[in-house]
Amino acid sequence: MILNTVRFISLALVCLLSVYSVYATESVNHDFQKETHLSNKQCISCHKQSQHDWNQSDHAKSMAIADKTTVLANFDNVKVEHYGQKAHFLVKGGFYQVTISYDDKITTYPIIYTFGHFPLQQYLVETEQGKLQVLPFAWDSRAKEEGGQRWYHNYSHEEIRPEDRLHWRQPLQNWNGMCADCHSDGLIRQYNPEMNGFNSQFDNINVGCLSCHGDMSEHANKSTNRNVVADTISNKHPTGKWLRSIGEKTAHWEGKKRDNRFMDGCFACHSLRTSLTDGITPKAAFLDQFTPQLLSSPNYHADGQIKEEVYVYGSFLQSKMFTAGVNCLDCHDKHTMKLKFEGNTTCLQCHGAETYNAKSHHQHEEMSEGAQCVNCHMPTNRYMGVDDRRDHSFKIPRPDLSIQFSTPNACTQCHIEKTNQWAVESLEEWHGKPNALSKNKQLLMALNNGQAINLEDHLSIIADEDLDVISRASALQMLSFTTPSLSGEVLKPYLTHQESLFRLSAVNVGALLSPTERKLHISPLLGDKFKSIRVAAARTLASSYDSDDNSPDFDKAFNELIQANNINSWRGEGLANQGVLAIERNKLMDAEKSFKQSIKIDPYFEASYINLADLYRVQQKPFLVDAILKKGIKYNPKSADLHYAYALYYVRQKKLGKALVFLDKSMFLMPSNAQYAYTYILALDGAGLGKQALNKLKTIIINYQNNAQLKELGLYLSHKLNSRTEYDWFMKI
């Protein structure tokens, strides 16, 4: 369980994609720019229209030197406060600066960079040499009538104290690691684990030609005579076009199958993912540089709609459009990145207006908000306080599923005073009953909702070719929720599948195979063409190979794994993963070093304390277990996992009275965790309080959706206490 906790967290980007002008880029001689950098100037002399269009994009404003031409916020001696966090924004000597304080600690910083521009602009300060942090207050750059033109805290509804992992001085708010590679051309982090410092540098301060096209120096140096303008505006497509035949409601692709691999460049930033390389290589395969976070709770709802800040990759790959061959540039201009057309016109490129842009379909007044395709099929979630982002899975509103799985739907998101049942009845009146979900789709939603399903049903989901690939791959990656073991024959078809996401997910659950089958079936993936799969294979096989094995493929893939962990060791997860890996390689001193370093640089990351305590437990060092868990709770007083780990320490010490205190606290901090409740009731019974345990269980069991194990415990205790009445009560649950 601890290992899963460590490996679950991906390197999310916390900031907006936005930027500044190429001319400003070229005139800057700043510490963060490479001494010898690739320039966008070589592109502009020929591609003036492209440069003009790009200047209208968010990419062109993703990052800039903070000056009067780029700063949007009010720095006119403005003071703001949020739960005791105070900031004073002013201009002094022609420079923008902030004095920021919490309790008695007051520090003044110059504003180095602006970050983004709309609907918010953030600001970067240098807290240590080479290390930039995002200030906790951002500028709402929306119009005043929309609630904008104000300073606001990034976490407006909660207090973020200095000892919180989300505090602005902590690694999760660090520009170098969290944001930089997607806001500047050619960014390399250059993190030094030994010094816990960065020497990050970029080619150009914002997202320009280089980020998508790579180094075009050779192309620029060629003497060619071609009509660049004509090439740009041509409507001809070299392989085919979208066409609607007579009677078709929606267009189909006519021609050679589209090569949409260029979208890997888009996904490099518009995804929730873990970096495997230092910086992004344009035109390189997505899975050769990143391991993506697939569809799972709590990031996605049970039906695959976005919940947390997951960007576009995971939702778009679910869509029928992606399956049909639609790509980003069918809707978005390639340089402004804005929609190609206003209103419904973008959608009506392929979807017949006579069917879909009619009141008989959308049931709202023409040109109203309700008549806009995106408001029903791409509902928004708000992130970063003011940023509304659309779901790219293009789902049909299903309030009937909202009733069953507590998923959102566009109807009641807009009509907030109405119920899901009202929406169900309205849609049925307009369009009849919705199509019934297939059995496997229902099972998939149940699985995503945390409900237990049997192995046969779970495998049926994965094998269903009518479901989208990323949903099937996500289900494959969740096999450990359903079974503790698998045979090689079950997993082999996915380990050898042409779909790369299947191979990746299959490798990630390879630990369910026996050691012999694991080595037999996973080893070929050590030479896979994608680094993410090779790294996952090395991770799964870490305990299967030792220094006596002569396996160049394993050695190479394992070194890639170590490199990836080192790249990510600026935050707790990377070092904790190194520690867990060292344990599996029986290098306990290395593991201890990694966990200690993780705690040092990221003291509010709870998993490192738990892993280090577990290491000391195996080494039979109970005093060190006690000390590290105490320290962990001191730094993370709201951590249910740490309180639970400390309770188990007291159980092993046969001090059930003290264990009960921490078990009770862990239940309070995470009331949805049935395992904590189960252990608490067992401990009560073990302490000779069987009747009290049974009464407590009756009180809390209704709070848990998946209570089968708790029900069995209730039946056991009822039988043990010879209480037929209580036994019958639990039988009826």
Buried (B, 14 or more C-beta within 10 A) or exposed (E): EBBEBBBEBBBBBBBBBBBBBBEBBBEEEEEBBBEEBBBBBBBBEBBEEBBEBBBBBBBBBBBBBBBEEBBBBEBEEBEBEBEEBBBBBBBEEEEBBBBBBBEEEEEEBEBBBBBBBBBBBBBBBBEEEBBBBBBBBBBBBBEEEEEBBBBBBBBEEEEBEEEBBBBBBBBBBBBBBBBBBBBBBBBBBBBBBEEBBBBBBBBBBBBBBBBBBBBBEEEBEEEEEEEEEEEEEEEEEEEEEBEBEEEEEBBEBEEEEBEBEEBBBBBBBBBBBBBBBBBBEBEBBBBBBBBBBBBBBEBBBBBBBBBEBBBBBBBBBBBEBBEBBBBBBBBBBBBBBBBBEEBBEBBBBBBBEEEBBEEEBBBBEEEEEBBBBBBBBBBBBEBBBBBEBBBBBBBEBBBBBBBBBEBBBBBBBBEEEEBBEBBBEBBEEEEEEBEEBEEBBBBBBBBBBEBEBEEEBBBBBBBBEEBBBBBBBBBBBBBBBBBEEBEBEBBBEBBEBEEBBBBBBBBBBBBBBEEEBBBBBBBEBBBBEBBBBBBBBBBBBBBBBEEEEEBEBBBBBBEBBBBBBBBBBBBBBBBBBBBBBBBBBEBBEBBBBBBBBBBEBBBBBBBBBBBBBBBBBEEEBBEBBBEBBBBBBEBBEEBBBBBBBBBBBBBEEEEBEBBBEBBBBBBEBBBEBBBBBBBBBBBBBBBEBBBEBBEBBBEBBEEBEEBEBBBEBBBBBBEEBEBEEBBEBBEEE
